[in-house]
Amino acid sequence: MPLDRFVLILVIVIAAAGVTVWLGTMIAASAQIPAGWLSVIPVALIGYVVWRVISDRLNNSDDDHYDRIEK
């Protein structure tokens, strides 16, 4: 496994843990404030865009030209 892919996976896992905690606090706070559910929609959209960017980065074969270089 290339080092850049390993680091990317590690960053994604750490970010996912942080987002899970943050989203949990947002949902808990929105139970207190009914209008707080409106803030979950933009957060979900941002998460979707980030997911699409990361999946495109991992599946793009044009970015793998450094993996084919022999040392």
C-alpha positions as CSV (number, residue, x, y, z in Angstrom):
1,M,0.0,0.0,0.0
2,P,1.5,3.4,-1.0
3,L,2.3,5.7,1.9
4,D,0.0,8.5,0.6
5,R,-3.0,6.2,0.5
6,F,-2.2,5.0,4.1
7,V,-1.9,8.6,5.4
8,L,-5.2,9.5,3.6
9,I,-7.0,6.6,5.2
10,L,-5.6,7.5,8.6
11,V,-6.7,11.1,8.2
12,I,-10.2,10.0,7.1
13,V,-10.5,7.7,10.1
14,I,-9.5,10.5,12.5
15,A,-11.7,13.0,10.8
16,A,-14.7,10.6,10.9
17,A,-14.3,10.1,14.6
18,G,-14.2,13.9,15.1
19,V,-17.2,14.4,12.9
20,T,-19.1,11.6,14.7
21,V,-18.6,13.3,18.0
22,W,-19.4,16.8,16.6
23,L,-22.5,15.5,14.8
24,G,-23.7,13.8,18.0
25,T,-23.4,17.0,19.9
26,M,-25.3,18.8,17.1
27,I,-28.1,16.3,17.2
28,A,-28.3,16.4,21.0
29,A,-28.4,20.2,20.9
30,S,-31.0,20.2,18.2
31,A,-33.3,18.2,20.5
32,Q,-33.0,21.1,22.9
33,I,-33.6,23.8,20.2
34,P,-36.1,22.7,17.5
35,A,-34.6,25.0,14.8
36,G,-31.3,23.2,15.3
37,W,-32.4,20.5,12.8
38,L,-31.9,23.1,10.1
39,S,-28.2,23.1,10.7
40,V,-28.0,19.4,10.1
41,I,-28.9,19.8,6.4
42,P,-25.9,21.9,5.4
43,V,-23.6,19.7,7.5
44,A,-24.9,16.6,5.6
45,L,-24.4,18.4,2.3
46,I,-20.8,19.3,3.2
47,G,-20.2,15.7,4.3
48,Y,-21.5,14.4,1.0
49,V,-19.2,16.8,-1.0
50,V,-16.2,15.7,1.0
51,W,-17.1,12.0,0.5
52,R,-17.3,12.5,-3.2
53,V,-14.0,14.3,-3.4
54,I,-12.2,11.6,-1.4
55,S,-13.8,8.8,-3.4
56,D,-12.8,10.5,-6.6
57,R,-9.3,10.9,-5.3
58,L,-9.0,7.2,-4.4
59,N,-10.5,5.9,-7.7
60,N,-8.7,8.3,-10.1
61,S,-6.1,6.3,-12.0
62,D,-4.4,9.5,-13.3
63,D,-3.1,10.2,-9.8
64,D,-1.4,6.8,-9.6
65,H,1.5,7.6,-12.0
66,Y,4.0,7.8,-9.1
67,D,3.1,4.3,-8.0
68,R,4.3,2.8,-11.4
69,I,7.8,4.4,-11.1
70,E,10.5,1.9,-10.2
71,K,13.2,2.9,-7.7
